[in-house]
Amino acid sequence: MKKLLAILFLIIAIQGIAETVVKGTYETKGKRYVELTQTLEKEIFLNYTLPDNKKEIVTYKGLNYDILVSKNDLLEVYNRGRKEPIEDIKNKISYKDKKFDYIHNDFAELIENNKAVVYDRKNEKEINYLIKVKYSNAIFYDKGRGSLYNGYNFYADKEWTELALQSDVITQFGVEIHSSIGDNPYNRELSPEAKKNFENNKSFNQRKELYQRAMQTPDVTQSFSY
């Protein structure tokens, strides 16, 4: 019982660890920086057993990973709330197949509920442990405007930051949301309303300091954890 309580305490303690990373870059038309905030949501231990009948299995082929799920499980989450449910789905789906772009969220739900097998093709092994990370990836330009991508992602270990910074859109599989974030809040005089929104955030000044450092040394990654 003590061991069980210790494990539960460890899982609770590890949830909610957040990190903000700022990396500046130079482009032909102007300077920008990428602000990446990621929060470790929870750990997922995968021990799912696939059906014996291979015809009942659907495989999603991503860039580096295969995700195998029960066809019935996928249809159940896919058809949920749809006016025109489907009865069948092809056995192999590729990230290159744009027709199935919208199905990523359904695979994400099955992974989170431990109803999927995730296979790492590069290392030729099944993944038994994943972490779910909530992220917000903002791209600011000195002249203002930018983009924001946010959602959830899964990683096989806690060293996720360097991998995520390789791309502006960092969804491997899972949810991706895009919206405009407007002018750069760290590089202009804030309106009273913006000051109220931003400066009430405890980490605003820390983020502004990171941005200033990124401006000075754009090729060096700056970060702080909280």
Secondary structure, DSSP 8 states (H G I E B T S, - for coil): -HHHHHHHHHHHHHTT-EEEEEEEEE-SS-EEEEEEEEEEEEEEE------S-GGGEEEEE-SSEEEEEEHHHHHHHHHTT-SS--S---SEEETT-GGGGGGHHHHHHHHHTT-EEEEETTTTEEE-EEEEEEEEEEEEETTS-EEEEEEEEEESSS--HHHHTT-SS--SSS-EEEEE--S-TTSS---HHHHHHHHTSTTHHHHHHHHHHHHHSTTS-EEEE-
